[in-house]
Amino acid sequence: MAKKTKKKHKKIKKGEKYTVKDSELKRKGKFCPKCGSGVFMAEHKDRHSCGTCSYTEWKQKGEQK
C-alpha cells in the first residue's frame, strides 16, 4: 500500500486573535455560547466549531468564504 501524506495545518499565533487599540484589548474571534467568553470557536469554510464541547454553528451562504 502507498503511504498516506499528512496534511499541513496552518499555525495561528495567539497574538493574531487580539488587537490592542488605545490601551484596550479587543478579541477578534467568535466565542462559544456554551463554554463562555474564554473559549474561541474555530473558523472553518462553512461553519464555526468549538473544540472543547463540539458545539457547531453553520454559516449562511452569504457569509461563507
Backbone as a chain_set.jsonl record, in Angstrom:
{"seq": "MAKKTKKKHKKIKKGEKYTVKDSELKRKGKFCPKCGSGVFMAEHKDRHSCGTCSYTEWKQKGEQK", "coords": {"N": [[0.824, -1.189, 0.0], [0.347, 2.292, -0.557], [1.932, 5.042, 1.097], [0.281, 7.274, 3.315], [-0.168, 10.763, 2.935], [0.557, 13.408, 5.126], [-1.528, 16.07, 6.253], [-0.814, 19.525, 6.23], [-1.222, 21.736, 8.773], [-2.404, 25.029, 9.324], [-0.695, 27.18, 11.358], [-1.706, 29.226, 13.99], [-0.894, 32.105, 15.634], [-1.238, 33.216, 19.007], [-1.322, 35.942, 19.281], [-2.546, 36.856, 16.991], [-5.247, 36.697, 17.382], [-6.101, 38.806, 18.845], [-6.422, 42.378, 19.205], [-4.858, 45.463, 20.003], [-5.855, 48.575, 20.975], [-5.661, 51.889, 21.782], [-4.865, 51.292, 24.474], [-6.651, 49.24, 25.039], [-7.907, 45.997, 24.984], [-9.012, 44.03, 22.341], [-10.958, 41.355, 21.266], [-10.821, 39.248, 18.452], [-11.956, 36.856, 17.478], [-14.788, 34.53, 17.454], [-16.796, 33.568, 20.219], [-17.622, 30.599, 22.099], [-20.98, 29.895, 22.819], [-21.817, 28.076, 24.755], [-19.563, 27.337, 26.333], [-18.513, 29.749, 27.217], [-16.965, 33.047, 27.58], [-14.217, 32.631, 27.383], [-13.394, 30.768, 25.545], [-12.458, 30.316, 22.294], [-14.054, 29.874, 19.099], [-13.382, 27.692, 16.398], [-12.764, 28.696, 13.058], [-14.097, 27.556, 10.167], [-14.502, 26.715, 6.672], [-17.258, 26.501, 6.125], [-18.496, 26.661, 8.594], [-18.564, 27.427, 12.186], [-16.853, 26.058, 14.889], [-16.596, 24.612, 18.151], [-13.831, 23.453, 19.931], [-13.799, 22.388, 22.448], [-16.398, 21.62, 23.462], [-17.677, 20.68, 21.215], [-19.67, 22.151, 19.971], [-21.444, 23.484, 17.2], [-21.905, 25.966, 14.744], [-23.473, 26.703, 11.787], [-22.527, 28.465, 8.862], [-24.163, 31.039, 6.986], [-25.086, 31.167, 3.494], [-24.206, 33.574, 2.248], [-22.246, 34.337, 3.995], [-20.099, 32.642, 3.81], [-16.692, 31.931, 2.847]], "CA": [[0.0, 0.0, 0.0], [1.048, 3.572, -0.592], [1.899, 5.792, 2.352], [-0.595, 8.436, 3.347], [0.511, 12.038, 3.152], [-0.036, 14.17, 6.22], [-1.95, 17.426, 5.939], [-0.133, 20.566, 6.98], [-2.179, 22.645, 9.383], [-1.961, 26.405, 9.449], [-0.489, 27.547, 12.754], [-2.174, 30.562, 14.309], [-0.308, 32.617, 16.866], [-2.247, 33.791, 19.894], [-1.373, 37.379, 19.067], [-3.405, 37.157, 15.842], [-6.64, 36.669, 17.799], [-6.371, 40.007, 19.634], [-5.876, 43.663, 18.773], [-4.737, 46.442, 21.08], [-6.095, 49.915, 20.467], [-5.855, 52.841, 22.874], [-4.699, 50.517, 25.709], [-7.83, 48.404, 25.221], [-7.757, 44.718, 24.305], [-10.2, 43.653, 21.569], [-10.874, 39.982, 20.786], [-11.322, 39.166, 17.078], [-12.68, 35.628, 17.196], [-16.119, 34.29, 17.986], [-16.755, 32.736, 21.414], [-18.62, 29.54, 22.215], [-22.046, 30.299, 23.738], [-21.948, 27.102, 25.839], [-18.372, 27.327, 27.193], [-18.305, 31.066, 27.802], [-16.178, 34.026, 26.849], [-12.804, 32.302, 27.343], [-13.115, 29.716, 24.564], [-12.69, 30.712, 20.912], [-14.545, 28.866, 18.17], [-12.562, 27.58, 15.193], [-13.474, 29.15, 11.863], [-13.922, 26.696, 9.007], [-15.056, 27.271, 5.431], [-18.718, 26.533, 6.152], [-19.036, 26.59, 9.949], [-17.752, 27.752, 13.359], [-16.982, 24.928, 15.798], [-15.881, 24.674, 19.417], [-13.029, 22.264, 20.143], [-13.994, 21.892, 23.799], [-17.695, 20.946, 23.661], [-18.147, 20.248, 19.89], [-20.801, 22.965, 19.51], [-21.217, 23.918, 15.826], [-22.832, 26.902, 14.108], [-23.272, 26.699, 10.343], [-22.544, 29.783, 8.251], [-25.127, 31.263, 5.917], [-24.432, 31.142, 2.177], [-23.549, 34.836, 2.004], [-21.184, 34.5, 4.98], [-19.003, 31.717, 3.51], [-15.556, 32.459, 2.085]], "C": [[0.868, 1.254, 0.0], [0.918, 4.275, 0.755], [0.964, 6.978, 2.222], [0.232, 9.693, 3.564], [-0.225, 12.803, 4.245], [-0.405, 15.56, 5.743], [-1.165, 18.402, 6.798], [-1.173, 21.561, 7.473], [-1.571, 24.032, 9.502], [-1.863, 26.751, 10.935], [-0.91, 28.991, 12.956], [-1.56, 30.974, 15.64], [-1.394, 33.266, 17.7], [-2.389, 35.29, 19.707], [-2.257, 37.78, 17.903], [-4.886, 37.195, 16.212], [-7.061, 37.905, 18.587], [-5.819, 41.235, 18.936], [-5.838, 44.593, 19.987], [-4.882, 47.819, 20.462], [-6.429, 50.817, 21.651], [-5.859, 52.15, 24.236], [-5.944, 49.69, 26.056], [-7.666, 47.143, 24.384], [-9.069, 44.331, 23.63], [-10.003, 42.238, 21.04], [-11.519, 39.885, 19.417], [-12.25, 37.978, 16.854], [-14.054, 35.562, 17.835], [-15.996, 33.341, 19.186], [-17.863, 31.694, 21.404], [-19.704, 29.975, 23.2], [-22.223, 29.325, 24.906], [-20.794, 27.205, 26.836], [-18.102, 28.675, 27.843], [-17.316, 31.905, 27.01], [-14.692, 33.698, 26.773], [-12.421, 31.326, 26.257], [-13.476, 30.213, 23.164], [-13.263, 29.543, 20.11], [-13.658, 28.878, 16.927], [-13.394, 27.996, 13.99], [-13.105, 28.253, 10.689], [-14.575, 27.359, 7.801], [-16.57, 27.462, 5.523], [-19.326, 26.555, 7.549], [-18.045, 27.172, 10.962], [-17.933, 26.58, 14.311], [-16.106, 25.116, 17.023], [-15.112, 23.37, 19.598], [-13.239, 21.644, 21.505], [-15.278, 21.076, 23.936], [-18.327, 20.465, 22.36], [-19.399, 20.978, 19.423], [-20.471, 23.505, 18.122], [-22.306, 24.878, 15.389], [-22.498, 26.921, 12.631], [-23.384, 28.111, 9.81], [-23.643, 29.851, 7.185], [-24.397, 31.321, 4.603], [-23.7, 32.439, 1.871], [-22.341, 35.068, 2.897], [-19.946, 33.668, 4.639], [-17.936, 32.383, 2.669], [-15.283, 31.602, 0.893]], "O": [[1.991, 1.249, 0.506], [-0.08, 4.12, 1.459], [0.865, 7.603, 1.166], [1.22, 9.676, 4.297], [-1.455, 12.841, 4.285], [0.303, 16.161, 4.935], [-0.887, 18.127, 7.966], [-1.909, 22.152, 6.683], [-0.375, 24.184, 9.749], [-2.839, 26.626, 11.675], [-0.521, 29.874, 12.192], [-1.694, 30.273, 16.643], [-2.36, 33.806, 17.161], [-3.46, 35.849, 19.946], [-2.683, 38.933, 17.827], [-5.7, 37.679, 15.425], [-8.226, 38.045, 18.956], [-4.862, 41.145, 18.166], [-6.684, 44.51, 20.877], [-4.141, 48.19, 19.552], [-7.353, 50.547, 22.417], [-6.746, 52.388, 25.056], [-6.245, 49.471, 27.23], [-7.323, 47.218, 23.205], [-10.117, 44.307, 24.274], [-8.976, 41.952, 20.424], [-12.632, 40.373, 19.219], [-13.228, 38.088, 16.115], [-14.433, 36.413, 18.641], [-15.183, 32.417, 19.166], [-18.907, 31.884, 20.78], [-19.381, 30.387, 24.314], [-22.734, 29.721, 25.954], [-21.015, 27.165, 28.046], [-17.515, 28.728, 28.923], [-16.886, 31.527, 25.92], [-13.954, 34.448, 26.134], [-11.233, 31.071, 26.057], [-14.638, 30.495, 22.876], [-12.992, 28.379, 20.405], [-13.237, 29.937, 16.462], [-14.584, 27.689, 13.911], [-11.948, 28.199, 10.273], [-15.136, 28.449, 7.914], [-17.101, 28.468, 5.054], [-20.547, 26.476, 7.686], [-16.87, 27.383, 10.661], [-19.063, 26.141, 14.525], [-15.023, 25.696, 16.951], [-15.683, 22.291, 19.435], [-12.892, 20.48, 21.707], [-15.253, 19.965, 24.465], [-19.416, 19.893, 22.393], [-20.118, 20.472, 18.562], [-19.345, 23.94, 17.882], [-23.489, 24.639, 15.631], [-21.342, 27.136, 12.263], [-24.24, 28.877, 10.253], [-23.995, 28.845, 6.569], [-23.181, 31.509, 4.594], [-22.63, 32.387, 1.264], [-21.497, 35.909, 2.588], [-18.856, 33.959, 5.13], [-18.221, 33.283, 1.879], [-14.362, 31.884, 0.127]]}, "num_chains": 1, "name": "protein.A"}
